[in-house]
Amino acid sequence: MNIPFNSKLPNVKTTIFTVIGKLATEYNAINLSQGFPDFNTSKELIDLVNISMLKGNNQYAPMPGIYSLRQAISQKIENLYGVTYNPETEITITAGATQAIFTAIAACIKKDDEVIVFKPAYDCYEPAIDLFGGKTIAIQLDPEGFKIDWQKVKKLISAKTKMIIINTPHNPSGRVLSYDDMIQLEGLLKNTNILLLSDEVYEHIIFDGEKHQTAALFPELAERAFITFSFGKTFHNTGWKLGYCIAPAELTKEFRKVHQYNVFSVNHPIQVALTNYIKSPHNYLELSSFYQDKRDLFLSLIKNSRFEFLPSTGTYFQLLNYSKITEEYDYDFSLRLIKEKKIASIPISVFNKNNYDTKVLRFCFAKKNETLKKAADVLCAI
Ligand SMILES: Cc1ncc(COP(=O)(O)O)c(C=O)c1O
């Protein structure tokens, strides 16, 4: 380009998911990199979408989403957590959680505002903060247990802190925040004007009897929180890009100011289908045991490999430490695994502060059992 152009995001490159996904296809590798299932979403849901389209729900949906879906979400939240979100003023349907997260950041972050982010972190937070002139204050979690040191967080809170972003269950670590974590966070934020963005897209993928500690359960958190969810993660259809954001009315009002000029509204026929589908709780309540079986299968198959691991307690990701195998930088090792062993994973340094390398790769186990078996055979031979 001959026109001098000063990029707003000079450090942003093509995401790791695109890079690895392309290589995985090129080398015909078993792909456990990006977080999506290799099995189909339910036929019942596909049929509901077809019916919805045939019935003519093919024009713009209302800006905040169709009311019946917001009502069904409100009911679901009430049934699960015993808290009430008003469908009229506190729930907005979005184009996946990514758009919800972007919109919440866009609505709140101004130049020089500080946002505390825990690393490793999902990769869409920081570019959005940058775009609006904010500053990411990254806290690197220790790779052994990924525990948050709340005293450290307290020290980093300043007059400029505008928002804290949490993610539970956590991608990529597979750890979950405990009740005690949420109480500590509540204690820190009480009597401050700091906002909370709580990314809870894996709300229904939580193992070993752990309970999801949504920010909605903690009054001092809920009053300042945008909480984001993803239907794609819950119903095995990440390609449909539908999700939602719940937040108190004042915050939702600001959220919608951005939303209406960003996407205005999102996929109408699928909203109608989801309204019916989420009315049956088994469609999401069985998800934890479904994925726990996959986690257990995968881990039992690789237990004699040279990879080391702590079983994931949530999400459909499993971290594997390869330090007994090689000293290589995780990025290089992940590329070599694709090219030489035909298996794709994500090096977690890409989610870390300053690309800190801990010799750990992330594997997605949202795959057919036969895919997991093939992957395990490869991993055991490394
Ligand atoms: C932690 C986290 N947040 C948000 C998203 C984005 O969700 P969606 O596909 O609904 O935009 C993902 C997807 O991988 C994720 O892992």
The ligand as an SDF file (V2000), in Angstrom:
LIG
                    3D

 16 16  0  0  0  0  0  0  0  0999 V2000
  -12.8080  -18.1520   26.7330 C   0  0  0  0  0  0  0  0  0  0  0  0
  -13.5400  -17.8800   25.4620 C   0  0  0  0  0  0  0  0  0  0  0  0
  -14.2810  -16.7750   25.3700 N   0  0  0  0  0  0  0  0  0  0  0  0
  -14.9680  -16.4780   24.2510 C   0  0  0  0  0  0  0  0  0  0  0  0
  -14.9490  -17.3170   23.1510 C   0  0  0  0  0  0  0  0  0  0  0  0
  -15.7070  -16.9500   21.9350 C   0  0  0  0  0  0  0  0  0  0  0  0
  -16.9620  -17.5430   21.8740 O   0  0  0  0  0  0  0  0  0  0  0  0
  -17.8770  -17.4080   20.5740 P   0  0  0  0  0  0  0  0  0  0  0  0
  -17.4470  -18.4730   19.6200 O   0  0  0  0  0  0  0  0  0  0  0  0
  -19.2730  -17.5900   21.0550 O   0  0  0  0  0  0  0  0  0  0  0  0
  -17.6370  -16.0560   20.0110 O   0  0  0  0  0  0  0  0  0  0  0  0
  -14.1620  -18.4780   23.1990 C   0  0  0  0  0  0  0  0  0  0  0  0
  -14.0680  -19.3610   22.0370 C   0  0  0  0  0  0  0  0  0  0  0  0
  -13.1750  -20.1750   21.9280 O   0  0  0  0  0  0  0  0  0  0  0  0
  -13.4560  -18.7710   24.3960 C   0  0  0  0  0  0  0  0  0  0  0  0
  -12.7150  -19.8800   24.5000 O   0  0  0  0  0  0  0  0  0  0  0  0
  1  2  1  0
  2  3  1  0
  2 15  2  0
  3  4  2  0
  4  5  1  0
  5  6  1  0
  5 12  2  0
  6  7  1  0
  7  8  1  0
  8  9  2  0
  8 10  1  0
  8 11  1  0
 12 13  1  0
 12 15  1  0
 13 14  2  0
 15 16  1  0
M  END
$$$$
